[in-house]
Amino acid sequence: MTNDLTLAQTTEKELIQQAIEGNSSAFRRIVESYQDQVARTVVSMLGRTQSAEDVGQEVFIRLYKSLEKFRGEAGLGTYITRIAINLSLNEIKRRDRKRLFSFSSQEDQDRLLNVPNEDLSEEEWARREWVQAGLQVLEPKFRSVVVLRMIQGYSTKETAKILNLPQGTILSRLARGQDKLKVILENLQSVNTPKEV
């Protein structure tokens, strides 16, 4: 068994191998390394909801179960982000089906997820919340591209690989998504701006 000091000096490839071999400390290190990235991705896709927290946990369960299949063609962060995006898109589809059969959404009552606020100022926090609200209105096919490119900082090529789409489609969806998001944010701002009397 590897002690924590040695574990801190291991490469990502070694950590993966140790985790596959059943070393729980190695897998915990992987989780600790990527939990903030997963949280940002899932919350950007789903909002601060209980289902986002559930999906975030499911990402690491799926990772653990599929670690032996990880071939290393892309970085581990890209692989984990792909899992997070796919599970988020599945959750959006599940929500849409649920909404067809109910008048009120549990999601509106579940805004419980704590995401690290990184000591943001009140103004920065309000701006983040405003963008988050806009993302929740954006169609999922555009939202996933905007989240990966603009929030997570993946390149067009990496985004295409994560979403299994041609790069041209990514560029098109990014441009359309940004245009749509701009309109959504302007509408949200006008709704929340007090009218002069």
C-alpha positions as CSV (number, residue, x, y, z in Angstrom):
1,M,0.0,0.0,0.0
2,T,1.3,3.5,-0.9
3,N,1.6,6.0,2.0
4,D,0.3,9.6,1.6
5,L,3.8,11.1,1.1
6,T,4.6,8.8,-1.8
7,L,1.0,9.3,-3.1
8,A,1.6,13.1,-3.3
9,Q,4.6,12.5,-5.5
10,T,2.9,10.1,-8.0
11,T,2.0,11.0,-11.5
12,E,-1.6,11.0,-12.7
13,K,-1.0,7.8,-14.7
14,E,0.4,6.1,-11.6
15,L,-2.6,7.3,-9.5
16,I,-5.0,5.8,-12.1
17,Q,-3.1,2.5,-12.0
18,Q,-3.1,2.4,-8.2
19,A,-6.8,3.2,-8.1
20,I,-7.6,0.4,-10.6
21,E,-5.6,-1.9,-8.3
22,G,-7.9,-0.9,-5.4
23,N,-5.9,1.8,-3.7
24,S,-8.6,3.9,-2.2
25,S,-6.2,6.7,-1.2
26,A,-5.2,7.0,-4.9
27,F,-8.8,7.3,-6.0
28,R,-9.5,9.8,-3.3
29,R,-6.6,12.0,-4.6
30,I,-8.2,11.8,-8.1
31,V,-11.5,12.9,-6.7
32,E,-9.9,15.8,-4.7
33,S,-8.0,16.9,-7.8
34,Y,-11.1,17.1,-10.0
35,Q,-14.1,17.8,-7.6
36,D,-14.1,21.6,-8.2
37,Q,-13.9,21.1,-12.0
38,V,-16.8,18.7,-11.8
39,A,-18.8,21.0,-9.6
40,R,-18.4,23.9,-11.9
41,T,-19.4,21.9,-14.9
42,V,-22.4,20.3,-13.4
43,V,-23.7,23.5,-11.7
44,S,-23.2,25.4,-15.0
45,M,-25.4,22.8,-16.7
46,L,-28.0,22.2,-14.0
47,G,-27.9,25.2,-11.7
48,R,-27.4,25.0,-7.9
49,T,-29.8,22.2,-7.3
50,Q,-29.9,18.9,-5.3
51,S,-29.9,17.0,-8.6
52,A,-26.6,18.8,-9.5
53,E,-25.1,17.6,-6.3
54,D,-26.3,14.1,-7.0
55,V,-25.0,14.2,-10.6
56,G,-21.6,15.4,-9.2
57,Q,-21.4,12.4,-7.0
58,E,-22.5,10.1,-9.8
59,V,-19.7,11.4,-12.0
60,F,-17.1,9.9,-9.6
61,I,-19.1,6.6,-9.2
62,R,-19.1,6.3,-13.0
63,L,-15.4,7.2,-13.1
64,Y,-14.5,4.5,-10.6
65,K,-16.5,1.9,-12.5
66,S,-15.0,2.8,-15.9
67,L,-11.4,3.6,-14.8
68,E,-10.1,0.3,-16.3
69,K,-11.5,1.4,-19.7
70,F,-9.7,4.7,-19.6
71,R,-7.1,4.5,-22.4
72,G,-5.4,7.8,-21.8
73,E,-6.0,9.1,-25.3
74,A,-7.3,12.3,-23.8
75,G,-6.4,13.7,-20.3
76,L,-8.2,12.4,-17.3
77,G,-9.8,15.9,-16.8
78,T,-11.3,15.7,-20.3
79,Y,-12.5,12.2,-19.6
80,I,-14.1,13.2,-16.3
81,T,-15.7,16.3,-17.9
82,R,-17.2,14.1,-20.7
83,I,-18.8,12.0,-17.9
84,A,-20.1,15.1,-16.2
85,I,-21.6,16.6,-19.4
86,N,-23.2,13.4,-20.4
87,L,-24.8,12.8,-17.0
88,S,-25.9,16.5,-16.9
89,L,-27.6,16.1,-20.3
90,N,-29.3,12.9,-19.1
91,E,-30.6,14.8,-16.1
92,I,-31.9,17.6,-18.3
93,K,-33.8,15.1,-20.4
94,R,-35.1,13.5,-17.2
95,R,-36.3,16.9,-15.9
96,D,-38.0,17.6,-19.2
97,R,-39.9,14.3,-19.1
98,K,-40.8,15.0,-15.4
99,R,-42.1,18.4,-16.3
100,L,-44.5,17.0,-18.9
101,F,-46.3,15.1,-16.1
102,S,-46.2,17.6,-13.2
103,F,-47.2,21.2,-12.7
104,S,-44.5,22.1,-10.2
105,S,-40.9,21.2,-10.3
106,Q,-39.0,19.9,-7.3
107,E,-36.0,21.6,-8.7
108,D,-37.4,25.0,-7.7
109,Q,-37.3,23.8,-4.1
110,D,-33.9,22.1,-4.2
111,R,-31.5,25.1,-4.5
112,L,-29.3,23.7,-1.8
113,L,-26.0,23.0,-3.5
114,N,-23.0,24.8,-1.9
115,V,-20.3,25.6,-4.5
116,P,-17.1,27.2,-3.3
117,N,-17.5,31.0,-3.6
118,E,-13.7,31.6,-3.8
119,D,-14.2,34.7,-1.7
120,L,-16.1,36.6,-4.4
121,S,-17.3,40.1,-3.8
122,E,-21.0,40.7,-3.6
123,E,-21.0,42.2,-7.1
124,E,-19.0,39.3,-8.5
125,W,-21.3,36.8,-6.8
126,A,-24.4,38.6,-8.3
127,R,-22.8,38.6,-11.7
128,R,-22.1,34.9,-11.5
129,E,-25.7,34.2,-10.4
130,W,-27.0,36.3,-13.3
131,V,-24.9,34.3,-15.8
132,Q,-25.9,31.0,-14.1
133,A,-29.6,32.0,-14.4
134,G,-29.1,32.7,-18.1
135,L,-27.3,29.4,-18.7
136,Q,-30.3,27.6,-17.3
137,V,-32.6,29.1,-19.9
138,L,-30.2,28.3,-22.8
139,E,-31.0,25.1,-24.7
140,P,-28.8,22.2,-23.6
141,K,-27.1,21.7,-26.9
142,F,-25.8,25.3,-26.8
143,R,-25.3,25.3,-23.0
144,S,-22.9,22.3,-23.1
145,V,-20.7,24.0,-25.7
146,V,-20.7,27.4,-23.9
147,V,-19.9,25.7,-20.5
148,L,-17.1,23.7,-22.0
149,R,-15.5,26.5,-24.1
150,M,-16.3,29.7,-22.1
151,I,-16.5,28.5,-18.5
152,Q,-14.2,25.4,-18.4
153,G,-11.8,26.8,-21.0
154,Y,-11.5,23.8,-23.2
155,S,-10.3,24.3,-26.8
156,T,-12.7,23.8,-29.7
157,K,-10.9,20.5,-30.5
158,E,-11.2,19.3,-26.9
159,T,-14.9,20.3,-26.7
160,A,-15.5,18.5,-30.0
161,K,-13.9,15.4,-28.5
162,I,-15.8,15.6,-25.2
163,L,-19.2,16.0,-27.0
164,N,-18.3,13.7,-29.9
165,L,-19.2,16.3,-32.5
166,P,-17.3,17.9,-35.5
167,Q,-15.4,21.0,-34.7
168,G,-17.5,23.0,-37.2
169,T,-20.6,22.1,-35.2
170,I,-18.9,23.3,-32.0
171,L,-17.9,26.6,-33.6
172,S,-21.4,27.1,-34.9
173,R,-23.1,26.2,-31.6
174,L,-20.7,28.4,-29.7
175,A,-21.5,31.4,-31.9
176,R,-25.2,30.8,-31.7
177,G,-25.1,29.9,-28.0
178,Q,-23.3,33.2,-27.2
179,D,-25.8,35.2,-29.2
180,K,-28.7,33.5,-27.5
181,L,-27.1,33.8,-24.1
182,K,-26.5,37.5,-24.7
183,V,-30.2,38.1,-25.5
184,I,-31.3,36.0,-22.5
185,L,-29.0,38.0,-20.1
186,E,-30.2,41.3,-21.5
187,N,-33.8,40.1,-20.9
188,L,-33.0,39.0,-17.4
189,Q,-31.3,42.3,-16.7
190,S,-34.3,44.3,-17.9
191,V,-36.7,42.2,-15.8
192,N,-34.5,42.7,-12.7
193,T,-33.8,46.4,-13.2
194,P,-36.2,48.6,-11.2
195,K,-38.3,50.9,-13.3
196,E,-38.1,54.6,-12.7
197,V,-41.4,56.2,-11.5
